[in-house]
Amino acid sequence: MRLRHVLIFSAALALVAAVFRRRRGRDYKEARFYKALYHPHAFELAITARRLVGRPLSMWVACLIGTSYALTHPKVLREIQANIALLDPRKATWANAARVCIHQALNFREYAELGVGETGDALEMLGSKKGIEHIEDARSDGKGCLFVTGHFGFFELGGLVMSLMGYPMTTLTLPEPTTELTRWRADFRKRWDVETVVVGNDAFSAVEITRKLRSGAMVALLSDRPFDANIVEVDLPHGRIPFSTAPVLLSLLSGAPIIAAGIWRQPNGKFTIEASAPLRPEWLPEGREATLAHFTTRLAQEGLVPLFARAPEQWHHYSRLEK
């Protein structure tokens, strides 16, 4: 093994050692591992390591880190299993929960892959595209479109791919753990002409996003981990979890349709991207609350949950969703 390979392997083991030093019983976002990973320096280190060792070894290192995390975080693995059971109890195995951690590490490695390549290389990561005709159907309304997904697969890749396919994309995101990381990820998306809007609990955010949608922008956002009280409890096949009502509200305010979409890794390493038929919410006579509940439930049950069930081992939630 080359010296540089030894160095990278040693760095991976150092990360694993950091896992063992974490204080048990705390939320995973408070763990040293999480704080070390979600930092601009960690993303830059991953890109540098990818340049040094090449694709095959970088994938091996990512799998090592993901497996090590799974082996040393039994409580988190139980939480992941409980979440998978909401979709399909038969698939709520320890092995599939471990795969969630491995796929997350591989997603982190994919950032590095994109970082060392040319902007057009993102399209080379795709294996198949399904439902693209639904996007043109949505655009025929003369407005933009809301692409709604969840913490599923390598969702970051979806916006980059859509931009390269000729659709003007804007990604809505919550602030990252640090302002430096928020800025780094926004700059990273900008390489593919994907704009980032950091949203908060304020009217200005909604006004700005509505304006973009009315002007034809394609806006991507996540809805399966709401950050505020604007939620609807939705029945899954084996439980209930909250979904954000923000996509439906933005659609009602702007007139832009909603497309549920997902992008996930296939066994051959390529990604499948799939878009569902547009959902066009309209105000119901029962009022605001009933309208948001009805269309949020439809969006989740008809569009998003079937996508998550395609690959529950790539549904990335590390704390229990059902309270």
C-alpha positions as CSV (number, residue, x, y, z in Angstrom):
1,M,0.0,0.0,0.0
2,R,1.3,3.4,-0.9
3,L,2.3,5.9,1.8
4,R,-0.5,8.2,0.9
5,H,-3.0,5.4,1.2
6,V,-1.7,4.6,4.7
7,L,-2.1,8.3,5.6
8,I,-5.7,8.3,4.4
9,F,-6.4,5.1,6.2
10,S,-4.9,6.5,9.4
11,A,-7.1,9.6,9.1
12,A,-10.2,7.4,8.7
13,L,-9.2,5.5,11.9
14,A,-8.8,8.8,13.7
15,L,-12.3,9.7,12.8
16,V,-13.5,6.3,14.1
17,A,-11.6,6.9,17.3
18,A,-13.4,10.2,17.7
19,V,-16.6,8.3,17.7
20,F,-15.6,6.2,20.7
21,R,-14.8,9.4,22.7
22,R,-18.3,10.8,22.2
23,R,-20.5,11.2,25.3
24,R,-23.3,8.7,25.2
25,G,-27.0,9.6,25.6
26,R,-26.8,12.9,23.8
27,D,-28.5,13.9,20.6
28,Y,-26.5,12.9,17.6
29,K,-26.1,16.5,16.5
30,E,-24.2,17.2,19.7
31,A,-21.7,14.4,19.0
32,R,-18.1,15.3,18.2
33,F,-18.4,13.1,15.1
34,Y,-21.3,15.1,13.7
35,K,-19.7,18.5,14.5
36,A,-16.4,17.4,12.9
37,L,-18.2,16.1,9.8
38,Y,-20.4,19.1,9.2
39,H,-17.7,21.7,8.8
40,P,-16.2,23.3,5.7
41,H,-12.8,21.9,6.5
42,A,-14.2,18.4,6.5
43,F,-15.7,18.8,3.1
44,E,-12.4,20.3,1.8
45,L,-10.5,17.4,3.3
46,A,-12.7,14.9,1.6
47,I,-12.1,16.6,-1.8
48,T,-8.3,16.6,-1.2
49,A,-8.4,13.0,-0.1
50,R,-10.4,12.0,-3.2
51,R,-7.7,13.7,-5.4
52,L,-5.0,11.8,-3.6
53,V,-6.4,8.2,-3.5
54,G,-8.8,8.0,-6.4
55,R,-12.3,6.7,-6.7
56,P,-12.1,3.0,-5.6
57,L,-10.1,3.6,-2.3
58,S,-12.2,6.7,-1.4
59,M,-15.3,4.6,-1.6
60,W,-13.7,2.0,0.6
61,V,-12.8,4.6,3.2
62,A,-16.3,6.0,3.1
63,C,-17.7,2.5,3.7
64,L,-15.3,2.0,6.6
65,I,-16.4,5.2,8.3
66,G,-20.1,4.5,7.8
67,T,-19.7,1.0,9.1
68,S,-17.7,2.2,12.1
69,Y,-20.3,4.7,13.0
70,A,-23.0,2.0,12.8
71,L,-21.0,-0.4,15.0
72,T,-20.3,2.2,17.7
73,H,-23.7,3.9,17.9
74,P,-26.3,1.2,18.9
75,K,-28.8,3.7,20.2
76,V,-28.8,5.6,16.8
77,L,-29.2,2.3,15.0
78,R,-32.3,1.5,17.0
79,E,-33.7,4.9,16.1
80,I,-33.0,4.3,12.4
81,Q,-34.7,0.8,12.6
82,A,-37.8,2.4,14.2
83,N,-38.0,4.9,11.3
84,I,-37.6,2.2,8.6
85,A,-40.3,0.2,10.4
86,L,-42.7,3.0,9.6
87,L,-42.4,2.2,6.0
88,D,-41.9,-1.6,6.1
89,P,-41.2,-3.5,9.4
90,R,-39.7,-6.4,7.4
91,K,-36.9,-4.1,6.3
92,A,-36.2,-2.7,9.7
93,T,-33.2,-4.8,10.2
94,W,-29.9,-3.9,11.8
95,A,-28.2,-4.4,8.5
96,N,-30.5,-1.9,6.7
97,A,-30.0,0.6,9.5
98,A,-26.2,0.2,9.1
99,R,-26.7,0.8,5.4
100,V,-28.3,4.2,6.2
101,C,-25.0,5.2,7.9
102,I,-22.9,3.8,5.0
103,H,-25.0,5.5,2.4
104,Q,-24.6,8.8,4.3
105,A,-20.8,8.4,4.3
106,L,-20.9,7.6,0.6
107,N,-23.0,10.7,0.0
108,F,-20.3,12.7,1.7
109,R,-17.8,11.1,-0.6
110,E,-19.9,12.1,-3.6
111,Y,-19.5,15.7,-2.6
112,A,-15.7,15.1,-3.1
113,E,-16.4,13.4,-6.4
114,L,-18.3,16.4,-7.6
115,G,-15.6,18.7,-6.1
116,V,-12.8,17.2,-8.1
117,G,-14.7,16.8,-11.4
118,E,-16.1,19.2,-14.0
119,T,-19.6,20.6,-13.6
120,G,-21.0,18.4,-16.3
121,D,-19.8,15.2,-14.5
122,A,-22.9,15.3,-12.3
123,L,-24.9,14.0,-15.2
124,E,-22.6,11.1,-15.5
125,M,-23.7,10.0,-12.0
126,L,-27.2,9.3,-13.3
127,G,-28.3,5.9,-14.3
128,S,-32.0,6.5,-15.2
129,K,-34.5,9.4,-15.3
130,K,-38.2,8.7,-14.6
131,G,-41.1,11.1,-14.9
132,I,-39.2,13.9,-16.6
133,E,-42.3,14.6,-18.7
134,H,-44.1,15.7,-15.5
135,I,-41.7,18.6,-15.2
136,E,-42.7,19.9,-18.6
137,D,-46.4,19.4,-17.6
138,A,-45.8,21.6,-14.5
139,R,-44.0,24.2,-16.5
140,S,-46.9,24.5,-18.9
141,D,-48.8,26.4,-16.2
142,G,-46.5,29.4,-16.9
143,K,-45.1,29.5,-13.4
144,G,-42.2,27.9,-11.7
145,C,-42.4,24.6,-9.8
146,L,-41.8,23.3,-6.3
147,F,-39.6,20.2,-6.2
148,V,-40.4,18.6,-2.8
149,T,-38.3,15.7,-1.5
150,G,-37.1,14.4,1.8
151,H,-33.8,13.4,3.5
152,F,-33.6,10.6,1.0
153,G,-30.8,9.3,-1.2
154,F,-28.3,11.9,-2.3
155,F,-30.9,14.7,-2.5
156,E,-28.3,17.4,-3.0
157,L,-27.4,15.9,-6.4
158,G,-31.0,16.4,-7.7
159,G,-30.8,20.2,-7.8
160,L,-27.4,20.1,-9.6
161,V,-28.7,17.6,-12.2
162,M,-31.9,19.6,-12.8
163,S,-29.8,22.7,-13.4
164,L,-27.6,20.9,-15.9
165,M,-30.7,19.7,-17.7
166,G,-31.7,23.4,-18.2
167,Y,-34.0,24.1,-15.3
168,P,-33.2,27.2,-13.2
169,M,-32.9,25.8,-9.7
170,T,-33.1,27.5,-6.3
171,T,-32.6,25.4,-3.1
172,L,-34.2,26.3,0.1
173,T,-32.2,25.4,3.2
174,L,-32.1,25.9,6.9
175,P,-29.0,27.5,8.3
176,E,-26.2,24.9,8.7
177,P,-24.5,24.4,12.1
178,T,-22.1,27.2,11.3
179,T,-22.4,30.2,9.0
180,E,-19.1,29.1,7.4
181,L,-20.7,25.8,6.3
182,T,-23.9,27.6,5.1
183,R,-21.7,29.8,2.9
184,W,-19.5,26.9,1.7
185,R,-22.5,24.7,0.6
186,A,-24.1,27.7,-1.1
187,D,-20.9,28.4,-3.1
188,F,-20.7,24.7,-3.9
189,R,-24.2,24.7,-5.4
190,K,-23.4,27.9,-7.3
191,R,-20.9,26.0,-9.4
192,W,-23.9,24.4,-11.1
193,D,-25.9,27.7,-11.2
194,V,-28.1,26.5,-8.3
195,E,-29.0,29.4,-6.1
196,T,-29.4,29.0,-2.3
197,V,-32.0,30.7,-0.2
198,V,-31.6,30.3,3.6
199,V,-35.0,30.4,5.1
200,G,-36.3,31.3,8.5
201,N,-39.4,31.8,10.5
202,D,-40.3,35.1,8.8
203,A,-42.6,36.6,6.3
204,F,-39.8,37.9,4.1
205,S,-38.6,34.4,3.3
206,A,-42.1,33.4,2.0
207,V,-42.4,36.6,0.0
208,E,-39.0,36.1,-1.7
209,I,-39.7,32.5,-2.5
210,T,-43.2,33.3,-3.9
211,R,-41.7,36.0,-6.1
212,K,-39.1,33.5,-7.5
213,L,-41.8,30.9,-8.2
214,R,-44.0,33.4,-10.0
215,S,-41.1,34.4,-12.2
216,G,-40.5,30.8,-13.3
217,A,-37.9,29.5,-10.8
218,M,-37.7,25.8,-9.9
219,V,-37.5,25.7,-6.1
220,A,-36.3,22.6,-4.2
221,L,-37.1,21.9,-0.6
222,L,-37.3,19.1,2.0
223,S,-40.5,18.4,3.9
224,D,-40.0,15.3,6.1
225,R,-38.2,17.0,8.9
226,P,-40.2,20.2,9.8
227,F,-38.4,22.9,11.7
228,D,-41.4,24.7,13.0
229,A,-45.0,24.1,14.2
230,N,-46.4,24.3,10.7
231,I,-47.0,20.6,10.3
232,V,-49.5,17.9,9.5
233,E,-49.4,14.5,11.0
234,V,-49.5,12.0,8.1
235,D,-50.3,8.3,8.2
236,L,-47.5,6.1,6.9
237,P,-48.0,2.4,6.3
238,H,-47.1,1.6,9.9
239,G,-47.2,4.9,11.9
240,R,-47.6,8.6,11.7
241,I,-45.0,11.4,11.3
242,P,-45.1,15.1,10.8
243,F,-44.6,16.7,7.4
244,S,-44.2,20.4,6.7
245,T,-47.1,22.4,5.3
246,A,-44.7,24.9,3.7
247,P,-44.7,23.4,0.2
248,V,-48.5,23.5,0.0
249,L,-48.6,27.1,1.3
250,L,-46.0,28.3,-1.1
251,S,-47.9,26.6,-4.0
252,L,-51.2,28.3,-2.9
253,L,-49.5,31.7,-2.7
254,S,-47.6,31.5,-6.0
255,G,-49.8,29.3,-8.1
256,A,-46.8,27.0,-8.8
257,P,-47.5,23.2,-8.9
258,I,-45.7,20.7,-6.7
259,I,-43.7,17.7,-7.9
260,A,-42.6,15.1,-5.4
261,A,-39.1,13.9,-6.5
262,G,-36.3,11.7,-5.2
263,I,-32.9,10.6,-6.2
264,W,-31.3,7.4,-4.8
265,R,-28.3,5.2,-5.4
266,Q,-28.6,1.9,-7.3
267,P,-26.4,-1.2,-6.5
268,N,-24.2,-0.3,-9.5
269,G,-23.4,3.1,-8.0
270,K,-25.4,5.1,-10.4
271,F,-28.4,7.2,-9.3
272,T,-32.0,7.1,-10.3
273,I,-34.0,10.3,-10.3
274,E,-37.8,10.2,-10.3
275,A,-40.4,12.8,-10.5
276,S,-44.1,12.3,-9.8
277,A,-47.1,13.9,-11.5
278,P,-47.7,17.5,-10.5
279,L,-50.0,18.3,-7.5
280,R,-51.9,21.6,-7.9
281,P,-53.3,22.6,-4.6
282,E,-56.3,25.0,-4.5
283,W,-58.1,26.6,-1.6
284,L,-60.9,24.4,-0.2
285,P,-64.1,25.9,1.2
286,E,-63.4,24.4,4.6
287,G,-60.6,27.0,5.1
288,R,-56.9,27.3,5.4
289,E,-56.2,24.6,8.0
290,A,-58.2,22.0,6.1
291,T,-56.6,23.0,2.8
292,L,-53.1,22.6,4.1
293,A,-53.9,19.3,5.8
294,H,-55.6,17.8,2.8
295,F,-52.9,18.6,0.2
296,T,-49.9,18.0,2.5
297,T,-51.3,14.6,3.2
298,R,-51.8,13.9,-0.5
299,L,-48.3,15.1,-1.3
300,A,-46.8,12.8,1.4
301,Q,-48.9,9.7,0.8
302,E,-49.1,9.8,-3.0
303,G,-45.7,11.2,-3.8
304,L,-43.1,11.1,-1.1
305,V,-43.7,8.0,1.0
306,P,-43.8,5.7,-2.1
307,L,-40.4,7.1,-3.0
308,F,-38.9,6.5,0.4
309,A,-40.2,3.0,0.4
310,R,-38.2,2.3,-2.8
311,A,-35.0,2.4,-0.7
312,P,-35.7,2.8,3.0
313,E,-32.0,2.1,3.7
314,Q,-31.3,5.5,2.1
315,W,-33.9,7.5,4.2
316,H,-31.5,9.5,6.4
317,H,-33.0,10.2,9.8
318,Y,-31.0,9.5,12.9
319,S,-33.5,10.2,15.6
320,R,-37.0,8.8,16.0
321,L,-39.6,10.4,13.7
322,E,-42.7,9.0,15.4
323,K,-43.0,10.6,18.9
